[in-house]
Amino acid sequence: MRHRVKKHLHLSQKDNAHRKSVIRNLLTGLFTHKSVQTTEKRALAMEPLAHRLIEMAKGDHTEYNKIRFISAELFTKEASTSLMELAKNYAKQAGGYTRITPIKYRDGDSAKLVKIELV
């Protein structure tokens, strides 16, 4: 029996630290550049975390605490400040902050490439 199975996308056979690092890198790139091209599984794994970070930036906490919580998930300071500025645009929006658009299949391993961008 498989008790206490974690409900996350496995992203191949990566260990937990590598999976978290890949997702944090993608989130940092998303908030810095407003869009990222990646595989479909990685995009689906990072989308809920992106929504959670935007909701946190919109939340009721003080600015200091928001930056502290957000910088724990992102690698660069410019990504954190960019997210804080983006959260002002989403003040009245209740969800649907990202869009995933299929691009093509990658040569070599035929992985489905998508573009995830902020709406």
Biopython code that builds the backbone (N, CA, C, O; Angstrom):
import numpy as np
from Bio.PDB.StructureBuilder import StructureBuilder

atoms = [
    (1, "MET", "N", (0.837, -1.183, 0.000)),
    (1, "MET", "CA", (0.000, 0.000, 0.000)),
    (1, "MET", "C", (0.877, 1.238, 0.000)),
    (1, "MET", "O", (1.983, 1.246, 0.540)),
    (2, "ARG", "N", (0.356, 2.275, -0.615)),
    (2, "ARG", "CA", (1.133, 3.508, -0.697)),
    (2, "ARG", "C", (0.449, 4.576, 0.154)),
    (2, "ARG", "O", (-0.328, 5.382, -0.360)),
    (3, "HIS", "N", (0.731, 4.580, 1.415)),
    (3, "HIS", "CA", (0.149, 5.554, 2.316)),
    (3, "HIS", "C", (0.886, 6.872, 2.212)),
    (3, "HIS", "O", (2.083, 6.903, 1.926)),
    (4, "ARG", "N", (0.180, 7.945, 2.442)),
    (4, "ARG", "CA", (0.744, 9.293, 2.483)),
    (4, "ARG", "C", (1.526, 9.639, 1.217)),
    (4, "ARG", "O", (2.643, 10.152, 1.281)),
    (5, "VAL", "N", (0.932, 9.356, 0.095)),
    (5, "VAL", "CA", (1.544, 9.707, -1.182)),
    (5, "VAL", "C", (1.326, 11.193, -1.406)),
    (5, "VAL", "O", (0.199, 11.681, -1.322)),
    (6, "LYS", "N", (2.417, 11.919, -1.694)),
    (6, "LYS", "CA", (2.303, 13.355, -1.905)),
    (6, "LYS", "C", (1.638, 13.626, -3.237)),
    (6, "LYS", "O", (1.913, 12.942, -4.222)),
    (7, "LYS", "N", (0.770, 14.611, -3.274)),
    (7, "LYS", "CA", (0.025, 14.956, -4.473)),
    (7, "LYS", "C", (0.738, 16.076, -5.222)),
    (7, "LYS", "O", (0.295, 17.223, -5.175)),
    (8, "HIS", "N", (1.812, 15.770, -5.898)),
    (8, "HIS", "CA", (2.499, 16.759, -6.712)),
    (8, "HIS", "C", (2.949, 16.093, -7.999)),
    (8, "HIS", "O", (3.083, 14.872, -8.072)),
    (9, "LEU", "N", (3.176, 16.905, -8.999)),
    (9, "LEU", "CA", (3.682, 16.351, -10.245)),
    (9, "LEU", "C", (5.120, 15.924, -10.039)),
    (9, "LEU", "O", (5.910, 16.660, -9.448)),
    (10, "HIS", "N", (5.459, 14.766, -10.511)),
    (10, "HIS", "CA", (6.751, 14.185, -10.176)),
    (10, "HIS", "C", (7.912, 14.796, -10.933)),
    (10, "HIS", "O", (9.048, 14.710, -10.466)),
    (11, "LEU", "N", (7.677, 15.407, -12.074)),
    (11, "LEU", "CA", (8.761, 15.996, -12.850)),
    (11, "LEU", "C", (9.897, 15.002, -13.017)),
    (11, "LEU", "O", (11.026, 15.243, -12.589)),
    (12, "SER", "N", (9.580, 13.895, -13.642)),
    (12, "SER", "CA", (10.545, 12.831, -13.893)),
    (12, "SER", "C", (10.901, 12.171, -12.567)),
    (12, "SER", "O", (10.028, 11.975, -11.722)),
    (13, "GLN", "N", (12.155, 11.830, -12.376)),
    (13, "GLN", "CA", (12.572, 11.154, -11.150)),
    (13, "GLN", "C", (13.475, 12.041, -10.307)),
    (13, "GLN", "O", (14.397, 11.543, -9.661)),
    (14, "LYS", "N", (13.229, 13.328, -10.301)),
    (14, "LYS", "CA", (14.051, 14.259, -9.545)),
    (14, "LYS", "C", (13.755, 14.127, -8.049)),
    (14, "LYS", "O", (12.629, 13.829, -7.652)),
    (15, "ASP", "N", (14.777, 14.352, -7.235)),
    (15, "ASP", "CA", (14.527, 14.339, -5.804)),
    (15, "ASP", "C", (13.860, 15.657, -5.397)),
    (15, "ASP", "O", (13.744, 16.579, -6.204)),
    (16, "ASN", "N", (13.438, 15.731, -4.174)),
    (16, "ASN", "CA", (12.620, 16.844, -3.714)),
    (16, "ASN", "C", (13.353, 18.181, -3.799)),
    (16, "ASN", "O", (12.752, 19.178, -4.197)),
    (17, "ALA", "N", (14.617, 18.228, -3.440)),
    (17, "ALA", "CA", (15.372, 19.478, -3.471)),
    (17, "ALA", "C", (15.550, 19.970, -4.903)),
    (17, "ALA", "O", (15.448, 21.170, -5.161)),
    (18, "HIS", "N", (15.812, 19.064, -5.830)),
    (18, "HIS", "CA", (15.977, 19.454, -7.227)),
    (18, "HIS", "C", (14.661, 19.941, -7.814)),
    (18, "HIS", "O", (14.641, 20.925, -8.553)),
    (19, "ARG", "N", (13.562, 19.265, -7.496)),
    (19, "ARG", "CA", (12.245, 19.662, -7.977)),
    (19, "ARG", "C", (11.899, 21.069, -7.487)),
    (19, "ARG", "O", (11.408, 21.895, -8.256)),
    (20, "LYS", "N", (12.153, 21.333, -6.220)),
    (20, "LYS", "CA", (11.853, 22.644, -5.652)),
    (20, "LYS", "C", (12.726, 23.723, -6.287)),
    (20, "LYS", "O", (12.255, 24.833, -6.537)),
    (21, "SER", "N", (13.983, 23.409, -6.546)),
    (21, "SER", "CA", (14.890, 24.365, -7.164)),
    (21, "SER", "C", (14.475, 24.688, -8.596)),
    (21, "SER", "O", (14.543, 25.844, -9.015)),
    (22, "VAL", "N", (14.046, 23.679, -9.349)),
    (22, "VAL", "CA", (13.594, 23.901, -10.723)),
    (22, "VAL", "C", (12.370, 24.814, -10.728)),
    (22, "VAL", "O", (12.287, 25.742, -11.532)),
    (23, "ILE", "N", (11.434, 24.552, -9.843)),
    (23, "ILE", "CA", (10.217, 25.361, -9.790)),
    (23, "ILE", "C", (10.526, 26.788, -9.347)),
    (23, "ILE", "O", (9.950, 27.740, -9.874)),
    (24, "ARG", "N", (11.434, 26.939, -8.380)),
    (24, "ARG", "CA", (11.806, 28.286, -7.934)),
    (24, "ARG", "C", (12.505, 29.064, -9.039)),
    (24, "ARG", "O", (12.285, 30.267, -9.182)),
    (25, "ASN", "N", (13.350, 28.389, -9.828)),
    (25, "ASN", "CA", (13.994, 29.042, -10.958)),
    (25, "ASN", "C", (12.970, 29.496, -11.994)),
    (25, "ASN", "O", (13.070, 30.602, -12.525)),
    (26, "LEU", "N", (11.991, 28.651, -12.280)),
    (26, "LEU", "CA", (10.960, 29.014, -13.240)),
    (26, "LEU", "C", (10.105, 30.173, -12.727)),
    (26, "LEU", "O", (9.754, 31.068, -13.496)),
    (27, "LEU", "N", (9.771, 30.165, -11.449)),
    (27, "LEU", "CA", (8.988, 31.260, -10.877)),
    (27, "LEU", "C", (9.763, 32.573, -10.910)),
    (27, "LEU", "O", (9.193, 33.626, -11.196)),
    (28, "THR", "N", (11.057, 32.510, -10.618)),
    (28, "THR", "CA", (11.889, 33.710, -10.664)),
    (28, "THR", "C", (11.922, 34.269, -12.079)),
    (28, "THR", "O", (11.809, 35.480, -12.266)),
    (29, "GLY", "N", (12.073, 33.410, -13.071)),
    (29, "GLY", "CA", (12.071, 33.856, -14.458)),
    (29, "GLY", "C", (10.720, 34.390, -14.890)),
    (29, "GLY", "O", (10.647, 35.355, -15.652)),
    (30, "LEU", "N", (9.647, 33.771, -14.410)),
    (30, "LEU", "CA", (8.300, 34.222, -14.774)),
    (30, "LEU", "C", (8.035, 35.631, -14.272)),
    (30, "LEU", "O", (7.520, 36.466, -15.015)),
    (31, "PHE", "N", (8.378, 35.906, -13.024)),
    (31, "PHE", "CA", (8.090, 37.230, -12.473)),
    (31, "PHE", "C", (9.091, 38.277, -12.938)),
    (31, "PHE", "O", (8.792, 39.470, -12.901)),
    (32, "THR", "N", (10.268, 37.858, -13.374)),
    (32, "THR", "CA", (11.244, 38.808, -13.896)),
    (32, "THR", "C", (10.928, 39.191, -15.339)),
    (32, "THR", "O", (10.967, 40.369, -15.695)),
    (33, "HIS", "N", (10.614, 38.194, -16.169)),
    (33, "HIS", "CA", (10.451, 38.426, -17.605)),
    (33, "HIS", "C", (9.001, 38.396, -18.064)),
    (33, "HIS", "O", (8.743, 38.649, -19.241)),
    (34, "LYS", "N", (8.061, 38.104, -17.211)),
    (34, "LYS", "CA", (6.622, 38.056, -17.484)),
    (34, "LYS", "C", (6.190, 36.845, -18.299)),
    (34, "LYS", "O", (4.989, 36.624, -18.453)),
    (35, "SER", "N", (7.122, 36.049, -18.830)),
    (35, "SER", "CA", (6.771, 34.811, -19.521)),
    (35, "SER", "C", (7.987, 33.889, -19.536)),
    (35, "SER", "O", (9.130, 34.342, -19.481)),
    (36, "VAL", "N", (7.716, 32.580, -19.613)),
    (36, "VAL", "CA", (8.769, 31.569, -19.619)),
    (36, "VAL", "C", (8.347, 30.462, -20.566)),
    (36, "VAL", "O", (7.177, 30.083, -20.595)),
    (37, "GLN", "N", (9.294, 29.937, -21.347)),
    (37, "GLN", "CA", (9.043, 28.787, -22.189)),
    (37, "GLN", "C", (9.626, 27.564, -21.515)),
    (37, "GLN", "O", (10.815, 27.535, -21.196)),
    (38, "THR", "N", (8.797, 26.550, -21.295)),
    (38, "THR", "CA", (9.225, 25.355, -20.583)),
    (38, "THR", "C", (8.367, 24.181, -21.022)),
    (38, "THR", "O", (7.521, 24.325, -21.904)),
    (39, "THR", "N", (8.580, 23.014, -20.409)),
    (39, "THR", "CA", (7.763, 21.853, -20.744)),
    (39, "THR", "C", (6.411, 21.959, -20.046)),
    (39, "THR", "O", (6.235, 22.720, -19.096)),
    (40, "GLU", "N", (5.476, 21.180, -20.543)),
    (40, "GLU", "CA", (4.113, 21.260, -20.017)),
    (40, "GLU", "C", (4.038, 20.814, -18.556)),
    (40, "GLU", "O", (3.331, 21.434, -17.761)),
    (41, "LYS", "N", (4.745, 19.762, -18.197)),
    (41, "LYS", "CA", (4.685, 19.270, -16.816)),
    (41, "LYS", "C", (5.268, 20.280, -15.839)),
    (41, "LYS", "O", (4.732, 20.472, -14.748)),
    (42, "ARG", "N", (6.357, 20.924, -16.226)),
    (42, "ARG", "CA", (6.945, 21.940, -15.351)),
    (42, "ARG", "C", (6.015, 23.130, -15.204)),
    (42, "ARG", "O", (5.885, 23.687, -14.114)),
    (43, "ALA", "N", (5.369, 23.525, -16.291)),
    (43, "ALA", "CA", (4.441, 24.655, -16.231)),
    (43, "ALA", "C", (3.253, 24.336, -15.329)),
    (43, "ALA", "O", (2.808, 25.183, -14.555)),
    (44, "LEU", "N", (2.745, 23.116, -15.432)),
    (44, "LEU", "CA", (1.616, 22.727, -14.586)),
    (44, "LEU", "C", (2.027, 22.599, -13.130)),
    (44, "LEU", "O", (1.208, 22.802, -12.233)),
    (45, "ALA", "N", (3.294, 22.262, -12.883)),
    (45, "ALA", "CA", (3.766, 22.144, -11.500)),
    (45, "ALA", "C", (3.980, 23.507, -10.869)),
    (45, "ALA", "O", (3.807, 23.652, -9.659)),
    (46, "MET", "N", (4.354, 24.520, -11.661)),
    (46, "MET", "CA", (4.654, 25.828, -11.089)),
    (46, "MET", "C", (3.452, 26.760, -11.046)),
    (46, "MET", "O", (3.476, 27.754, -10.320)),
    (47, "GLU", "N", (2.400, 26.464, -11.805)),
    (47, "GLU", "CA", (1.250, 27.364, -11.888)),
    (47, "GLU", "C", (0.565, 27.604, -10.535)),
    (47, "GLU", "O", (0.297, 28.760, -10.209)),
    (48, "PRO", "N", (0.268, 26.571, -9.731)),
    (48, "PRO", "CA", (-0.371, 26.844, -8.442)),
    (48, "PRO", "C", (0.500, 27.684, -7.509)),
    (48, "PRO", "O", (-0.015, 28.496, -6.740)),
    (49, "LEU", "N", (1.812, 27.490, -7.574)),
    (49, "LEU", "CA", (2.703, 28.279, -6.725)),
    (49, "LEU", "C", (2.744, 29.733, -7.169)),
    (49, "LEU", "O", (2.833, 30.633, -6.335)),
    (50, "ALA", "N", (2.679, 29.970, -8.471)),
    (50, "ALA", "CA", (2.636, 31.344, -8.975)),
    (50, "ALA", "C", (1.366, 32.033, -8.500)),
    (50, "ALA", "O", (1.410, 33.191, -8.085)),
    (51, "HIS", "N", (0.237, 31.336, -8.555)),
    (51, "HIS", "CA", (-1.028, 31.907, -8.081)),
    (51, "HIS", "C", (-0.966, 32.194, -6.584)),
    (51, "HIS", "O", (-1.469, 33.217, -6.121)),
    (52, "ARG", "N", (-0.348, 31.285, -5.832)),
    (52, "ARG", "CA", (-0.246, 31.464, -4.391)),
    (52, "ARG", "C", (0.625, 32.677, -4.042)),
    (52, "ARG", "O", (0.310, 33.425, -3.116)),
    (53, "LEU", "N", (1.716, 32.868, -4.785)),
    (53, "LEU", "CA", (2.583, 34.018, -4.530)),
    (53, "LEU", "C", (1.892, 35.332, -4.879)),
    (53, "LEU", "O", (2.054, 36.325, -4.168)),
    (54, "ILE", "N", (1.126, 35.347, -5.960)),
    (54, "ILE", "CA", (0.399, 36.560, -6.325)),
    (54, "ILE", "C", (-0.656, 36.871, -5.272)),
    (54, "ILE", "O", (-0.835, 38.028, -4.891)),
    (55, "GLU", "N", (-1.353, 35.845, -4.803)),
    (55, "GLU", "CA", (-2.346, 36.060, -3.743)),
    (55, "GLU", "C", (-1.687, 36.576, -2.469)),
    (55, "GLU", "O", (-2.255, 37.416, -1.770)),
    (56, "MET", "N", (-0.493, 36.076, -2.165)),
    (56, "MET", "CA", (0.216, 36.551, -0.983)),
    (56, "MET", "C", (0.605, 38.019, -1.145)),
    (56, "MET", "O", (0.510, 38.800, -0.198)),
    (57, "ALA", "N", (1.045, 38.393, -2.353)),
    (57, "ALA", "CA", (1.435, 39.779, -2.601)),
    (57, "ALA", "C", (0.230, 40.711, -2.546)),
    (57, "ALA", "O", (0.375, 41.892, -2.229)),
    (58, "LYS", "N", (-0.956, 40.191, -2.851)),
    (58, "LYS", "CA", (-2.173, 40.994, -2.768)),
    (58, "LYS", "C", (-2.745, 41.043, -1.363)),
    (58, "LYS", "O", (-3.612, 41.873, -1.087)),
    (59, "GLY", "N", (-2.289, 40.185, -0.474)),
    (59, "GLY", "CA", (-2.917, 39.945, 0.814)),
    (59, "GLY", "C", (-2.879, 41.095, 1.801)),
    (59, "GLY", "O", (-2.505, 42.220, 1.470)),
    (60, "ASP", "N", (-3.281, 40.777, 3.035)),
    (60, "ASP", "CA", (-3.460, 41.766, 4.088)),
    (60, "ASP", "C", (-2.216, 42.009, 4.924)),
    (60, "ASP", "O", (-2.241, 42.864, 5.809)),
    (61, "HIS", "N", (-1.138, 41.295, 4.680)),
    (61, "HIS", "CA", (0.068, 41.448, 5.485)),
    (61, "HIS", "C", (0.724, 42.801, 5.233)),
    (61, "HIS", "O", (0.412, 43.486, 4.259)),
    (62, "THR", "N", (1.627, 43.170, 6.115)),
    (62, "THR", "CA", (2.398, 44.394, 5.894)),
    (62, "THR", "C", (3.383, 44.178, 4.754)),
    (62, "THR", "O", (3.687, 43.039, 4.399)),
    (63, "GLU", "N", (3.882, 45.268, 4.182)),
    (63, "GLU", "CA", (4.805, 45.169, 3.051)),
    (63, "GLU", "C", (6.060, 44.386, 3.435)),
    (63, "GLU", "O", (6.566, 43.595, 2.640)),
    (64, "TYR", "N", (6.552, 44.600, 4.627)),
    (64, "TYR", "CA", (7.754, 43.894, 5.081)),
    (64, "TYR", "C", (7.523, 42.391, 5.101)),
    (64, "TYR", "O", (8.362, 41.629, 4.619)),
    (65, "ASN", "N", (6.402, 41.957, 5.648)),
    (65, "ASN", "CA", (6.118, 40.529, 5.733)),
    (65, "ASN", "C", (5.855, 39.922, 4.360)),
    (65, "ASN", "O", (6.233, 38.779, 4.101)),
    (66, "LYS", "N", (5.208, 40.684, 3.479)),
    (66, "LYS", "CA", (4.984, 40.178, 2.122)),
    (66, "LYS", "C", (6.309, 39.904, 1.430)),
    (66, "LYS", "O", (6.496, 38.840, 0.839)),
    (67, "ILE", "N", (7.229, 40.858, 1.500)),
    (67, "ILE", "CA", (8.526, 40.688, 0.856)),
    (67, "ILE", "C", (9.290, 39.533, 1.492)),
    (67, "ILE", "O", (9.989, 38.794, 0.798)),
    (68, "ARG", "N", (9.164, 39.374, 2.790)),
    (68, "ARG", "CA", (9.852, 38.284, 3.484)),
    (68, "ARG", "C", (9.315, 36.925, 3.043)),
    (68, "ARG", "O", (10.093, 36.003, 2.796)),
    (69, "PHE", "N", (7.998, 36.795, 2.944)),
    (69, "PHE", "CA", (7.400, 35.538, 2.509)),
    (69, "PHE", "C", (7.737, 35.245, 1.045)),
    (69, "PHE", "O", (8.041, 34.106, 0.691)),
    (70, "ILE", "N", (7.682, 36.261, 0.210)),
    (70, "ILE", "CA", (7.906, 36.070, -1.222)),
    (70, "ILE", "C", (9.371, 35.781, -1.512)),
    (70, "ILE", "O", (9.676, 34.922, -2.339)),
    (71, "SER", "N", (10.278, 36.480, -0.850)),
    (71, "SER", "CA", (11.697, 36.270, -1.134)),
    (71, "SER", "C", (12.170, 34.898, -0.668)),
    (71, "SER", "O", (13.230, 34.438, -1.095)),
    (72, "ALA", "N", (11.413, 34.241, 0.190)),
    (72, "ALA", "CA", (11.757, 32.872, 0.583)),
    (72, "ALA", "C", (11.494, 31.896, -0.559)),
    (72, "ALA", "O", (12.080, 30.814, -0.590)),
    (73, "GLU", "N", (10.616, 32.264, -1.504)),
    (73, "GLU", "CA", (10.282, 31.385, -2.621)),
    (73, "GLU", "C", (10.995, 31.752, -3.911)),
    (73, "GLU", "O", (11.141, 30.902, -4.788)),
    (74, "LEU", "N", (11.443, 32.991, -4.052)),
    (74, "LEU", "CA", (12.101, 33.439, -5.279)),
    (74, "LEU", "C", (13.585, 33.648, -5.015)),
    (74, "LEU", "O", (13.992, 33.882, -3.877)),
    (75, "PHE", "N", (14.394, 33.565, -6.071)),
    (75, "PHE", "CA", (15.838, 33.636, -5.900)),
    (75, "PHE", "C", (16.386, 35.066, -5.925)),
    (75, "PHE", "O", (17.368, 35.346, -5.238)),
    (76, "THR", "N", (15.788, 35.972, -6.689)),
    (76, "THR", "CA", (16.370, 37.305, -6.832)),
    (76, "THR", "C", (15.472, 38.371, -6.237)),
    (76, "THR", "O", (14.256, 38.205, -6.140)),
    (77, "LYS", "N", (16.097, 39.468, -5.842)),
    (77, "LYS", "CA", (15.349, 40.581, -5.273)),
    (77, "LYS", "C", (14.513, 41.283, -6.338)),
    (77, "LYS", "O", (13.416, 41.759, -6.047)),
    (78, "GLU", "N", (15.021, 41.352, -7.571)),
    (78, "GLU", "CA", (14.267, 42.026, -8.626)),
    (78, "GLU", "C", (12.990, 41.267, -8.968)),
    (78, "GLU", "O", (11.994, 41.884, -9.346)),
    (79, "ALA", "N", (13.000, 39.940, -8.841)),
    (79, "ALA", "CA", (11.784, 39.171, -9.055)),
    (79, "ALA", "C", (10.762, 39.465, -7.956)),
    (79, "ALA", "O", (9.565, 39.548, -8.231)),
    (80, "SER", "N", (11.221, 39.622, -6.732)),
    (80, "SER", "CA", (10.324, 39.930, -5.613)),
    (80, "SER", "C", (9.682, 41.310, -5.786)),
    (80, "SER", "O", (8.475, 41.463, -5.597)),
    (81, "THR", "N", (10.485, 42.307, -6.144)),
    (81, "THR", "CA", (9.933, 43.646, -6.334)),
    (81, "THR", "C", (9.024, 43.702, -7.553)),
    (81, "THR", "O", (8.031, 44.429, -7.550)),
    (82, "SER", "N", (9.352, 42.943, -8.596)),
    (82, "SER", "CA", (8.500, 42.883, -9.776)),
    (82, "SER", "C", (7.143, 42.271, -9.423)),
    (82, "SER", "O", (6.108, 42.737, -9.898)),
    (83, "LEU", "N", (7.149, 41.234, -8.593)),
    (83, "LEU", "CA", (5.898, 40.612, -8.157)),
    (83, "LEU", "C", (5.060, 41.576, -7.336)),
    (83, "LEU", "O", (3.840, 41.621, -7.492)),
    (84, "MET", "N", (5.692, 42.344, -6.468)),
    (84, "MET", "CA", (4.947, 43.312, -5.660)),
    (84, "MET", "C", (4.287, 44.369, -6.545)),
    (84, "MET", "O", (3.172, 44.802, -6.255)),
    (85, "GLU", "N", (4.959, 44.790, -7.621)),
    (85, "GLU", "CA", (4.365, 45.755, -8.542)),
    (85, "GLU", "C", (3.242, 45.121, -9.355)),
    (85, "GLU", "O", (2.225, 45.765, -9.611)),
    (86, "LEU", "N", (3.415, 43.870, -9.761)),
    (86, "LEU", "CA", (2.379, 43.181, -10.531)),
    (86, "LEU", "C", (1.122, 42.944, -9.706)),
    (86, "LEU", "O", (0.015, 42.954, -10.242)),
    (87, "ALA", "N", (1.287, 42.733, -8.418)),
    (87, "ALA", "CA", (0.135, 42.448, -7.555)),
    (87, "ALA", "C", (-0.831, 43.624, -7.517)),
    (87, "ALA", "O", (-2.029, 43.432, -7.307)),
    (88, "LYS", "N", (-0.330, 44.833, -7.717)),
    (88, "LYS", "CA", (-1.219, 45.998, -7.744)),
    (88, "LYS", "C", (-2.156, 45.937, -8.943)),
    (88, "LYS", "O", (-3.289, 46.410, -8.864)),
    (89, "ASN", "N", (-1.692, 45.354, -10.064)),
    (89, "ASN", "CA", (-2.538, 45.234, -11.251)),
    (89, "ASN", "C", (-3.634, 44.191, -11.060)),
    (89, "ASN", "O", (-4.686, 44.276, -11.693)),
    (90, "TYR", "N", (-3.399, 43.219, -10.199)),
    (90, "TYR", "CA", (-4.351, 42.139, -9.975)),
    (90, "TYR", "C", (-5.225, 42.376, -8.744)),
    (90, "TYR", "O", (-5.821, 41.430, -8.228)),
    (91, "ALA", "N", (-5.312, 43.603, -8.270)),
    (91, "ALA", "CA", (-6.016, 43.884, -7.017)),
    (91, "ALA", "C", (-7.481, 43.462, -7.063)),
    (91, "ALA", "O", (-8.000, 42.958, -6.067)),
    (92, "LYS", "N", (-8.155, 43.652, -8.180)),
    (92, "LYS", "CA", (-9.580, 43.330, -8.268)),
    (92, "LYS", "C", (-9.841, 41.994, -8.949)),
    (92, "LYS", "O", (-10.993, 41.572, -9.053)),
    (93, "GLN", "N", (-8.798, 41.326, -9.412)),
    (93, "GLN", "CA", (-8.943, 40.054, -10.105)),
    (93, "GLN", "C", (-8.914, 38.926, -9.084)),
    (93, "GLN", "O", (-8.072, 38.916, -8.187)),
    (94, "ALA", "N", (-9.834, 37.976, -9.220)),
    (94, "ALA", "CA", (-9.964, 36.910, -8.226)),
    (94, "ALA", "C", (-9.156, 35.666, -8.556)),
    (94, "ALA", "O", (-9.054, 34.772, -7.717)),
    (95, "GLY", "N", (-8.586, 35.578, -9.734)),
    (95, "GLY", "CA", (-7.812, 34.402, -10.107)),
    (95, "GLY", "C", (-7.486, 34.464, -11.584)),
    (95, "GLY", "O", (-7.755, 35.469, -12.242)),
    (96, "GLY", "N", (-6.908, 33.398, -12.108)),
    (96, "GLY", "CA", (-6.573, 33.352, -13.520)),
    (96, "GLY", "C", (-5.449, 34.302, -13.880)),
    (96, "GLY", "O", (-5.576, 35.100, -14.809)),
    (97, "TYR", "N", (-4.349, 34.218, -13.147)),
    (97, "TYR", "CA", (-3.249, 35.157, -13.351)),
    (97, "TYR", "C", (-2.289, 34.706, -14.441)),
    (97, "TYR", "O", (-1.520, 35.518, -14.956)),
    (98, "THR", "N", (-2.317, 33.421, -14.805)),
    (98, "THR", "CA", (-1.376, 32.909, -15.796)),
    (98, "THR", "C", (-2.125, 32.276, -16.957)),
    (98, "THR", "O", (-3.285, 31.882, -16.835)),
    (99, "ARG", "N", (-1.434, 32.190, -18.078)),
    (99, "ARG", "CA", (-1.970, 31.554, -19.280)),
    (99, "ARG", "C", (-0.902, 30.589, -19.794)),
    (99, "ARG", "O", (0.269, 30.953, -19.900)),
    (100, "ILE", "N", (-1.305, 29.370, -20.109)),
    (100, "ILE", "CA", (-0.392, 28.375, -20.663)),
    (100, "ILE", "C", (-0.785, 28.140, -22.119)),
    (100, "ILE", "O", (-1.901, 27.713, -22.412)),
    (101, "THR", "N", (0.155, 28.429, -23.029)),
    (101, "THR", "CA", (-0.086, 28.296, -24.460)),
    (101, "THR", "C", (0.867, 27.266, -25.040)),
    (101, "THR", "O", (2.080, 27.406, -24.879)),
    (102, "PRO", "N", (0.361, 26.230, -25.713)),
    (102, "PRO", "CA", (1.263, 25.256, -26.325)),
    (102, "PRO", "C", (2.025, 25.872, -27.495)),
    (102, "PRO", "O", (1.471, 26.666, -28.256)),
    (103, "ILE", "N", (3.295, 25.503, -27.632)),
    (103, "ILE", "CA", (4.128, 26.053, -28.704)),
    (103, "ILE", "C", (4.441, 24.986, -29.740)),
    (103, "ILE", "O", (4.022, 25.095, -30.892)),
    (104, "LYS", "N", (5.178, 23.951, -29.336)),
    (104, "LYS", "CA", (5.584, 22.904, -30.265)),
    (104, "LYS", "C", (6.070, 21.710, -29.458)),
    (104, "LYS", "O", (6.041, 21.719, -28.228)),
    (105, "TYR", "N", (6.512, 20.691, -30.166)),
    (105, "TYR", "CA", (7.151, 19.553, -29.541)),
    (105, "TYR", "C", (8.657, 19.699, -29.707)),
    (105, "TYR", "O", (9.133, 20.014, -30.798)),
    (106, "ARG", "N", (9.404, 19.474, -28.646)),
    (106, "ARG", "CA", (10.848, 19.653, -28.668)),
    (106, "ARG", "C", (11.517, 18.558, -29.489)),
    (106, "ARG", "O", (11.144, 17.388, -29.410)),
    (107, "ASP", "N", (12.512, 18.957, -30.277)),
    (107, "ASP", "CA", (13.292, 17.985, -31.032)),
    (107, "ASP", "C", (14.119, 17.155, -30.053)),
    (107, "ASP", "O", (14.615, 17.668, -29.050)),
    (108, "GLY", "N", (14.256, 15.894, -30.351)),
    (108, "GLY", "CA", (15.070, 15.035, -29.505)),
    (108, "GLY", "C", (14.228, 14.122, -28.652)),
    (108, "GLY", "O", (14.279, 12.904, -28.823)),
    (109, "ASP", "N", (13.443, 14.680, -27.726)),
    (109, "ASP", "CA", (12.638, 13.829, -26.855)),
    (109, "ASP", "C", (11.141, 14.057, -27.026)),
    (109, "ASP", "O", (10.342, 13.428, -26.333)),
    (110, "SER", "N", (10.750, 14.939, -27.929)),
    (110, "SER", "CA", (9.345, 15.216, -28.247)),
    (110, "SER", "C", (8.542, 15.651, -27.032)),
    (110, "SER", "O", (7.354, 15.342, -26.933)),
    (111, "ALA", "N", (9.175, 16.363, -26.108)),
    (111, "ALA", "CA", (8.444, 16.910, -24.962)),
    (111, "ALA", "C", (7.619, 18.097, -25.446)),
    (111, "ALA", "O", (8.067, 18.863, -26.298)),
    (112, "LYS", "N", (6.424, 18.248, -24.907)),
    (112, "LYS", "CA", (5.547, 19.334, -25.317)),
    (112, "LYS", "C", (6.001, 20.630, -24.661)),
    (112, "LYS", "O", (5.989, 20.739, -23.434)),
    (113, "LEU", "N", (6.401, 21.612, -25.460)),
    (113, "LEU", "CA", (6.835, 22.899, -24.957)),
    (113, "LEU", "C", (5.654, 23.849, -24.914)),
    (113, "LEU", "O", (4.843, 23.896, -25.838)),
    (114, "VAL", "N", (5.568, 24.602, -23.833)),
    (114, "VAL", "CA", (4.500, 25.586, -23.669)),
    (114, "VAL", "C", (5.114, 26.909, -23.226)),
    (114, "VAL", "O", (6.252, 26.971, -22.761)),
    (115, "LYS", "N", (4.331, 27.948, -23.386)),
    (115, "LYS", "CA", (4.735, 29.262, -22.900)),
    (115, "LYS", "C", (3.765, 29.625, -21.785)),
    (115, "LYS", "O", (2.556, 29.700, -22.003)),
    (116, "ILE", "N", (4.298, 29.847, -20.597)),
    (116, "ILE", "CA", (3.472, 30.293, -19.479)),
    (116, "ILE", "C", (3.752, 31.766, -19.282)),
    (116, "ILE", "O", (4.903, 32.182, -19.153)),
    (117, "GLU", "N", (2.678, 32.557, -19.259)),
    (117, "GLU", "CA", (2.830, 34.002, -19.162)),
    (117, "GLU", "C", (1.807, 34.570, -18.201)),
    (117, "GLU", "O", (0.772, 33.960, -17.932)),
    (118, "LEU", "N", (2.112, 35.738, -17.695)),
    (118, "LEU", "CA", (1.193, 36.435, -16.806)),
    (118, "LEU", "C", (0.151, 37.163, -17.650)),
    (118, "LEU", "O", (0.485, 37.782, -18.660)),
    (119, "VAL", "N", (-1.106, 37.086, -17.234)),
    (119, "VAL", "CA", (-2.188, 37.717, -17.975)),
    (119, "VAL", "C", (-2.279, 39.169, -17.595)),
    (119, "VAL", "O", (-3.134, 39.890, -18.109)),
]
sb = StructureBuilder()
sb.init_structure("model")
sb.init_model(0)
sb.init_chain("A")
sb.init_seg("    ")
for serial, (resi, resn, name, xyz) in enumerate(atoms, 1):
    if name == "N":
        sb.init_residue(resn, " ", resi, " ")
    sb.init_atom(name, np.array(xyz, "f"), 0.0, 1.0, " ", f" {name:<3s}", serial, name[0])
structure = sb.get_structure()
